[in-house]
């Protein structure tokens, strides 16, 4: 199952909104073949694994165990049901990392395998398998995208100078990592002030892979169309209180002045099947997500050698679980998770 997880991660950034899945076929402690879900709309992990069994080993399939990190699908989507393929290949035993909470599957794949007389084991490295697809599970369980907050701060806890001028805090190497993060998420969000002050492109140009959907909150439509977010290069959503429509590749989505605007936006993202959002806004936008309890992970980059002195303070997180990553040159990356993540 560890190998299934390794394989599954190779699909990061290319299979959403499907989950990442890895599969390994084993006969008497010998791996016959491996596979993973490589790209959305294409063959699933089980199909790739079974299709790669060599001709000399095909007779062993009906005496082997298939390990798969997520419950095989049982419905017709972009591809035929994997559960039916497993049954057709007469695989006698299937070991599954975790059940699939997606309503089209939700135990039906397991039930179909058992009904066919296949021995099924469920829950091997379950915690790790769920964590791998945390975006997928959060999306389907909470009906909203997985929310990642990200910011860079100085060693004295500031994200900008006293004049709110842009300060290059993180190192060039760390910036490449941030662009890798962008390539792994469905969307990226900033607020009006960040768009105006920094004029970011919000692409992963320093990394390979698909750019995230760009999103900007501009309630009064005050941003000039000369900014990068209006260049039409990447699908862009602009949340505002004025209008709905489309212009030059920018989709204007009206949100109500009344009520919880962040939850309105989360509902829109759910309806658009965007399973994750990386929030790179300024302190005000980031803190609004924190106050609302609408966050699942925070990635904080601290330049351990830089002090700003006076300026804008970094967002303040409530009680949370912390994990420090290795230091990249002078940048310390710390990952936080809410202690009780019961947000809607």
C-alpha positions in Angstrom: 0.0 0.0 0.0 2.9 2.3 0.6 3.9 1.7 -3.1 0.3 2.5 -4.1 0.6 5.9 -2.4 3.9 6.6 -4.0 2.4 5.9 -7.4 -0.7 7.9 -6.8 1.2 11.1 -6.0 2.6 11.0 -9.5 -0.8 12.2 -10.7 -0.8 15.4 -8.6 -2.1 18.4 -10.5 -3.2 16.3 -13.5 -6.2 14.2 -12.3 -8.5 16.6 -10.5 -11.4 16.7 -9.9 -10.7 12.9 -9.7 -8.7 11.6 -6.8 -5.1 10.4 -7.0 -5.0 6.6 -7.0 -2.3 4.0 -7.2 -2.6 0.2 -7.8 -0.1 -2.7 -7.5 -0.8 -6.3 -8.6 1.2 -8.9 -6.5 1.6 -12.6 -6.8 3.4 -14.5 -4.0 5.3 -11.3 -2.9 6.3 -10.5 -6.5 5.0 -7.3 -8.1 3.6 -8.2 -11.5 2.6 -4.7 -12.5 1.9 -1.2 -11.3 -0.3 1.7 -12.4 -1.7 5.0 -11.3 -4.4 7.5 -12.5 -2.3 9.7 -14.8 -4.6 12.2 -16.2 -8.3 13.3 -15.8 -10.5 11.6 -18.3 -8.1 8.8 -19.0 -7.7 5.3 -17.6 -7.9 4.7 -13.9 -5.1 3.2 -11.8 -6.5 -0.3 -11.9 -6.8 -0.3 -15.7 -3.3 0.9 -16.2 -2.0 -1.7 -13.7 -3.7 -4.6 -15.3 -3.0 -3.5 -18.8 0.8 -3.5 -18.0 0.9 -7.2 -16.9 3.4 -8.9 -19.2 2.1 -11.7 -21.5 4.2 -14.2 -19.5 2.5 -13.2 -16.2 -1.1 -12.9 -17.4 -2.0 -16.4 -16.3 -1.1 -15.3 -12.7 -3.7 -12.6 -12.5 -6.4 -15.0 -11.3 -4.1 -16.0 -8.4 -2.9 -12.5 -7.4 -3.8 -9.7 -5.0 -4.6 -6.3 -6.2 -3.7 -3.4 -3.9 -5.3 -0.1 -4.6 -5.3 3.1 -2.5 -9.0 4.0 -3.0 -12.1 1.9 -3.5 -12.5 0.9 -7.2 -15.3 2.8 -8.9 -18.6 1.1 -9.7 -20.2 3.7 -12.0 -19.8 4.7 -15.6 -18.1 8.1 -15.8 -15.3 9.1 -18.2 -14.3 5.4 -18.1 -16.0 2.1 -17.4 -16.3 0.8 -13.8 -13.0 -0.6 -12.4 -14.9 -3.0 -10.2 -16.3 -4.7 -13.2 -12.8 -5.0 -14.7 -11.4 -6.6 -11.5 -14.3 -9.1 -11.6 -13.8 -9.9 -15.3 -10.1 -10.6 -14.7 -11.0 -13.0 -11.9 -8.7 -11.4 -9.3 -9.5 -13.3 -6.0 -8.3 -10.7 -3.5 -8.4 -7.0 -3.3 -6.8 -4.8 -0.6 -8.2 -1.3 -0.5 -6.6 1.7 1.4 -9.9 3.5 2.0 -13.5 3.6 0.9 -14.6 6.3 -1.5 -17.1 8.8 0.0 -18.1 10.2 -3.5 -21.9 9.6 -3.8 -21.5 7.7 -7.1 -19.3 5.1 -5.4 -19.7 5.3 -1.5 -19.2 1.5 -0.8 -20.8 0.3 -4.0 -17.5 -0.8 -5.5 -16.7 -2.8 -2.4 -20.1 -4.4 -2.3 -19.9 -5.4 -6.0 -16.5 -7.1 -5.5 -17.8 -9.0 -2.4 -20.9 -10.0 -4.2 -18.7 -11.5 -6.9 -17.0 -13.7 -4.3 -13.8 -11.6 -4.1 -12.0 -11.4 -0.8 -11.9 -7.6 0.1 -9.8 -6.0 2.8 -10.5 -2.3 3.5 -8.6 0.2 5.7 -4.9 -0.5 5.1 -3.0 2.7 5.7 -6.4 4.4 5.7 -5.3 7.6 7.4 -2.5 8.1 4.8 -4.8 7.3 1.9 -7.4 9.8 3.1 -4.7 12.4 3.6 -3.4 11.9 0.1 -6.8 12.9 -1.3 -7.7 15.5 1.4 -9.0 17.9 -1.3 -11.3 15.2 -2.8 -12.7 14.1 0.6 -13.1 17.6 2.0 -14.9 18.7 -1.2 -17.4 15.8 -1.1 -17.9 15.7 2.7 -18.1 19.4 3.4 -19.5 20.6 0.0 -16.7 23.2 -0.4 -13.1 23.3 -1.6 -10.1 22.4 0.5 -8.8 25.8 1.6 -5.0 26.4 1.8 -3.8 29.7 3.2 -0.3 30.8 2.2 1.8 33.8 3.1 5.4 34.8 3.6 6.6 36.8 6.7 9.7 38.3 8.1 11.4 36.9 11.2 9.6 39.6 13.3 6.2 38.5 11.9 5.4 41.1 9.3 4.3 40.7 5.7 4.8 44.2 4.4 6.5 47.5 5.4 4.9 50.4 7.2 4.0 52.0 3.9 2.4 48.7 2.7 5.1 48.5 0.0 5.8 45.2 -1.6 8.7 43.4 0.1 10.4 40.3 -1.5 10.5 38.1 1.6 10.9 34.6 0.3 14.0 33.3 -1.6 14.0 32.6 -5.3 14.2 28.8 -4.6 11.2 29.0 -2.3 9.3 30.8 -5.0 9.7 27.9 -7.3 8.2 25.7 -4.6 5.3 28.0 -4.3 4.7 27.7 -8.1 4.7 23.9 -7.6 2.1 24.4 -5.0 0.0 26.4 -7.4 0.3 23.6 -10.1 -1.3 21.2 -7.6 -4.4 23.3 -6.8 -7.5 23.9 -8.7 -7.7 27.6 -8.0 -5.9 30.6 -6.5 -7.4 33.6 -4.8 -6.3 37.2 -3.9 -8.1 40.4 -2.8 -8.3 43.8 -4.3 -5.3 45.3 -2.5 -3.0 42.5 -3.4 -4.1 42.7 -7.1 -3.5 46.5 -7.1 -0.3 46.6 -5.1 1.5 43.5 -6.5 -0.1 43.0 -9.9 0.6 39.3 -9.8 0.1 36.9 -12.7 -1.1 34.1 -10.4 0.4 31.4 -12.7 2.8 28.6 -12.1 5.3 29.8 -14.7 8.2 28.7 -12.6 6.9 25.1 -12.7 5.3 22.7 -15.1 1.7 21.8 -15.2 -1.7 23.4 -15.5 -2.2 27.0 -14.1 -4.9 27.3 -11.4 -8.1 29.2 -12.0 -7.4 32.7 -11.0 -9.9 34.4 -8.6 -10.0 37.9 -7.3 -12.4 39.6 -4.9 -13.1 43.1 -6.1 -16.4 44.1 -4.5 -16.6 47.6 -6.2 -15.0 46.7 -9.5 -12.2 49.2 -8.8 -9.3 47.4 -10.4 -7.9 48.7 -13.7 -8.1 46.3 -16.7 -4.4 46.9 -17.3 -3.5 44.4 -14.5 -2.2 40.9 -15.3 -5.4 39.3 -14.0 -7.3 40.7 -17.0 -4.8 39.5 -19.7 -7.1 36.5 -20.7 -4.2 34.0 -20.5 -5.8 31.9 -17.7 -9.4 31.4 -16.7 -10.2 34.1 -14.2 -13.2 34.6 -11.9 -13.9 38.1 -10.4 -16.2 38.2 -7.4 -18.0 41.5 -7.0 -21.2 43.1 -5.8 -22.1 44.8 -9.1 -22.6 42.4 -12.0 -22.5 38.9 -13.5 -21.2 38.3 -17.0 -18.1 37.6 -19.1 -15.6 40.0 -20.8 -12.3 39.2 -22.5 -12.1 35.9 -20.7 -12.8 37.2 -17.2 -16.0 35.8 -15.6 -17.7 38.3 -13.4 -19.7 36.7 -10.6 -21.9 38.8 -8.4 -22.1 38.1 -4.7 -24.7 39.6 -2.4 -23.7 42.5 -0.1 -25.8 40.8 2.6 -24.8 37.5 4.2 -21.5 35.7 4.4 -19.7 36.5 1.2 -16.9 33.9 1.8 -19.5 31.1 2.1 -21.2 32.4 -1.0 -17.9 32.1 -2.9 -17.3 28.6 -1.5 -20.7 27.6 -2.8 -19.8 28.9 -6.3 -16.5 27.0 -6.2 -18.3 23.8 -5.2 -20.8 24.3 -8.1 -17.9 24.8 -10.5 -16.2 21.6 -9.2 -13.1 23.4 -8.1 -11.9 21.1 -5.3 -9.2 23.3 -3.8 -8.2 27.0 -3.4 -4.8 28.5 -2.5 -5.4 31.8 -0.8 -2.5 34.2 -1.4 -4.2 37.4 -0.5 -3.1 40.0 1.9 -3.4 39.9 5.7 -7.1 41.1 5.6 -8.3 38.4 3.2 -6.3 35.7 4.9 -7.6 36.7 8.4 -11.2 36.8 7.1 -10.9 33.1 6.2 -9.4 32.4 9.6 -12.1 34.2 11.4 -14.8 32.3 9.5 -13.1 29.0 10.2 -12.9 28.4 6.5 -9.4 26.9 6.3 -7.9 23.4 6.2 -4.2 24.2 6.0 -1.9 27.2 6.3 1.6 27.3 4.7 3.7 30.0 6.3 7.1 30.9 4.8 9.3 32.7 7.4 12.6 34.4 6.2 14.7 33.7 9.3 17.2 36.4 8.4 14.9 39.3 7.5 13.5 41.9 9.9 11.2 44.6 8.7 10.7 46.5 12.0 7.5 48.3 11.4 4.7 47.3 9.0 1.7 45.0 8.5 1.5 42.0 10.8 1.0 38.5 9.5 -2.3 36.8 10.0 -2.8 35.3 13.5 -3.9 31.6 13.6 -5.9 30.1 16.3 -4.8 27.0 18.2 -3.5 24.6 15.5 -1.3 21.7 14.8 2.1 22.7 13.5 4.7 20.8 11.3 8.0 22.3 10.2 9.5 21.4 6.9 13.2 21.5 6.1 14.7 25.1 5.8 15.2 26.2 2.2 18.3 28.5 2.5 17.0 31.1 4.9 13.3 30.3 4.5 11.5 28.1 7.1 8.3 26.6 5.9 5.7 25.7 8.5 2.5 23.8 7.9 -0.5 24.4 10.2 -3.8 22.6 10.5 -6.8 23.5 12.6 -7.1 21.5 15.8 -10.8 21.0 15.3 -11.6 21.3 11.7 -15.4 21.2 11.7 -15.9 24.2 9.4 -18.6 24.1 6.7 
